[in-house]
Amino acid sequence: MNTQDLDKKYVLPTYARANVEFVSGKNATLIDADGKKYIDFTSGIGVCSVGHANERVNEAICKQISNITHISNLYNIAPQAKAAQAIVETSGYDMQCFFGNSGAEANEGAIKIARKWGGIGSESEENSVKKYKVITLQQSFHGRTITTVKATGQESMHNYFGPFPDGFVYADNMNHVESLIDDHTCAVMIELVQGEGGVQPQDKQEVQALAKLLKQKGVLLIVDEVQTGVYRTGEFLASNLYEIEPDIITLAKGLGGGVPIGVVMTSLKGVLSAGDHGSTFGGNYLSTASVCEVIRILNEYKEQGLLATNTKLFNEGLDKLYTKYPNLFEDKVGVGMMCGLRVKDADTLSAIINKARENGVMVLKAGRNTLRFLPPLTITKEEMDEGFKSLDTALSTI
Ligand SMILES: Cc1ncc(COP(=O)(O)O)c(C=O)c1O
């Protein structure tokens, strides 16, 4: 049986897969089983931040796994401690990290920290109010576990799987948050650029005003940086770009360069104690050795100005297509290397994605009508030129 037949027979059909099988890659270039070449403007949905088959990451992983791949969190793990140091120091926030394996798991950790914090002291007679409610935004996306599905503010995600955990409230937009805060609210959780919701950036002044309001009201700010983190928006964290100091931040996707990882980091260092939270695989030698090298590479990229150059070049390429096809695109959205073009309707968007793939360039969908671009941050100018040329050819046929 070929891969597609095996997949159909043995894998649950939770993904609408395209029938393409990639067999090798280098930076933003991929080759499929038929030898066809593609330029990857998706980096595996924002994961392969330093490209495919990055030599430095591969070497760091190989060196690590030739020694130890996994022990358990019952012992000190050198690359985990070093990865935490790199994350915290690069972020500039005075925080500590917990390591899991995915974005959803990182957000679960964030909600646990917020709820434990919200319950501390509520057992006493003078203060019996437990803070447990979390406000999230309509069109947000926070994951696929039962709790993070409920935290996700898209009604369509709340089918089938209930009853869900209580205590999630959805604000229409940033300005609506204040009216939803009550004595039971422990946290507000937001994405600074909504990814799955349509590559929609929040307004910086509104975010700063919200952060200030939450501090005054004694409500935590959780920023879900699963997609925006690790230089995707130009700074290490979008929180750095928005110049705010969240209480809790979550990371995943681009942090491991392709290795599964999720992190919740917080300034509330004393809230969780031994036994409150854990993960068998979280932060093991393999994933955190990769994290250390990814951060090292991207810190160099940022310092040498290469990230800024790439971001500028990529956005110029996109601007040209946006201007050339006013019949297809209504708006250009996004921040840094997290970009989108709003397409006039959902059918046209599907046609563009399929045609692009036929022409050897991979692009993504976000929300109902956004063509999304999350290229490797290390994509070369030659790869960009080739990808935009193929995309232009595809668009000219729509
Ligand atoms: C903002 C955000 N949060 C959480 C998640 C869930 O991450 P994972 O699929 O790693 O669980 C995603 C995934 O797309 C995301 O974009």
The ligand as a MOL file (V3000), in Angstrom:
LIG
                    3D

  0  0  0     0  0            999 V3000
M  V30 BEGIN CTAB
M  V30 COUNTS 16 16 0 0 0
M  V30 BEGIN ATOM
M  V30 1 C -2.5790 30.9200 19.1330 0
M  V30 2 C -2.5960 29.4220 19.2480 0
M  V30 3 N -2.7840 28.8510 20.4480 0
M  V30 4 C -2.7980 27.5150 20.5970 0
M  V30 5 C -2.6310 26.6720 19.5160 0
M  V30 6 C -2.6480 25.1930 19.7100 0
M  V30 7 O -1.3590 24.6950 19.5400 0
M  V30 8 P -1.1080 23.1040 19.3550 0
M  V30 9 O -1.7270 22.7340 18.0500 0
M  V30 10 O 0.3730 22.9680 19.3830 0
M  V30 11 O -1.7720 22.4410 20.5030 0
M  V30 12 C -2.4420 27.2260 18.2430 0
M  V30 13 C -2.3160 26.3590 17.0610 0
M  V30 14 O -2.5200 26.7380 15.9460 0
M  V30 15 C -2.4260 28.6320 18.1020 0
M  V30 16 O -2.2580 29.2170 16.9150 0
M  V30 END ATOM
M  V30 BEGIN BOND
M  V30 1 1 1 2
M  V30 2 1 2 3
M  V30 3 2 2 15
M  V30 4 2 3 4
M  V30 5 1 4 5
M  V30 6 1 5 6
M  V30 7 2 5 12
M  V30 8 1 6 7
M  V30 9 1 7 8
M  V30 10 2 8 9
M  V30 11 1 8 10
M  V30 12 1 8 11
M  V30 13 1 12 13
M  V30 14 1 12 15
M  V30 15 2 13 14
M  V30 16 1 15 16
M  V30 END BOND
M  V30 END CTAB
M  END
